[in-house]
């Protein structure tokens, strides 16, 4: 009986470790700049062996950061004030030995000598204007929510079915959610 309980506890611990977040929001700062609500965020991206090996073999990885601001009392069918998905693609070019980070929304591309530098740049979001601050009603409470994840649908077609069926490809953050009262 004790052996079964110990085994069950061990399995729960191991499954809990397997479900731990691969990505996490280290800091998020909302501020008003030039009558705009802006966001600065630092995301820590940690690739597991599966995604790291794919990247090292030239498979581009696309990450999506979803930013949502909505009225805290809104019903599910009511639209959000902000609903943005920022797409970034990280790729490795074996011939040059460089990592390339492409911000799809702004069409900016940067190159890095190390994966660590590329991952740090991927996780840095600065001064992104979300909406004019006059769209927020003074004293009203809003909910700000951020998520980030690896976009499996952006993987090369032959790899997609395997990635969708394999849990090690499902890399994502826990939601970062806070109230905002202007």
N, C-alpha and C positions, 0 to 999 in steps of 0.2 A: 504493500500500500504506500509506504513512504517512497519507494523507488518510483512509483507511478507519479506521485506528486512532484518529486524532484525532476523527473523527466518532463512533465507538463510545464513546470516553472521554467526550466531551461529552454524549452521550445518557445514559450511566450517571450522570454528575454531575447532569444535569437531573432524571432520574427519582429519584435519591436526595434531591434537594431537595424534590421533590413528595411524597415519602413521609415527610418530616420531621414530627415530632409537632406537632399543632396545640395540644394541651393538655399541660402537664407539671406534675409535683409538685415544687414548690420546696422545701417542708419537710414532714416528717411526724414527729410526736413521739408515741410511746406512753408512757403513764405510769399509775401506780397512784394512784387518788384514791378515798378512802372504800371500800376493798376492791373497787373496780371497775377494770378495765383500760379506760382511755379513750384517745381519739385526738384530736390536733390536727393539722390539715393546711392547707397553703396550696397551692392549685392555680392555675396561670396558664392562663387560657383565652384563646386567640387565635382569633377568628373570621376566616375567609377572606371574600373578596368575596361569594361565593354565599350563605353563611349570614348575613353582615352585611346584605346587601340584603334578604333574606327577612325578617329581624327588623325592619328599618326600614320594611318594608311591612306590618307587623302580623302576621306569621306567628310564633306562639309556638314557642320552641325548648325542648325538654326535654333535660336533661342527667342522666346516671346515673353515680353514683360507686359502684363495686362494691368492698366491703371483705371480704376473706376471710382467715381464720386457720385453719390446719390443722396437724396433726401433720406434722412434716417427713418422717417415715417412713411416712406413710399411703399405702395403696393407693388407686387412683383411685376405687374404689367406696365407700370409707369416707367418712362424712359429715364436714363441716367443723365446727369449733367455732363459727365465726362466718361467716355468708354473708349479708351485707346489701347491699341496693341502695338508695341514697339518690337520690330523684328531686327535681329542681328544675326549674321552668319559668320561663323568662325571656320576657317579652313587652313590646312597645312599643305605647303608646297614642298615636297621632298627634294626636288632638284635645287631649289634655292635655299632650302632649310629655313624658310620664313613662314610665320603664321600671319594670315590675313584676316582682319576683322572688317566686315562690311555692314554698316548701319543702313538697312534697307530704306527706312523712312526718309533719311536725310541724304541718301546716296553718297555717304562718306566712306572712304576706305583707308585703313591704316595697316602698316606692316610692322611685325614685331619679331625680334630674334629669338624670344623664348615663349613657351606656352604660358608660363606664369604671368609675364607682362601682358600677353594678349587676354588672358582671363581677367586680370585686374582691370584692363581697359573696358572689357565687356561688362564688368560689374559697376562701372562708374557712370552715373547719370547726373548731369549738372544743368541747372537752369532751364529745364523743360517747362515752357508755358503751357498750362492746362486750360485755363479759361479766364476771361476778364473777371476781376474781383467784384465788380458791381452785379454780377449774376448771382452772388451769394447774399442771401437775406441776413441782415444783422440779427443775432440772437437765435437764429434757427440752427438746428443741429443736422449735420451731414455725416455720412459715413464714407471714409476713404479706404479703399482696399487695393492691395497690390499682390500680384502673383507672378511667378516666372516659371517657365518650364521649357523643356526640350521639345521642339515641334517634330513629332514623328512623321507627320504628313509631308514634311519638307525633305526627308531622307531620300536618297536615290531609290527609284521604284523597286529594284530587285531586293533591297534590304528592308523595305517597309513591312511586309507581312511578318517577317521574323521579329522585327523590332516591336510591332504591336502585340505580338504574343509572348514576348520575353520581358518579364518584370524588370530586369536590370536596365532596360532602355527607358523606363518611365521615370525620368528625372524631373523633379519639380520642387518648388518651395512650399512651405506652409504659408497660408495667407497672412499677410500683414494687414491688420485692420484697426483703424482708430477713428474716434469721433472728431469732427471738426466743427467748431462753433465760431464764426467770424465775429 
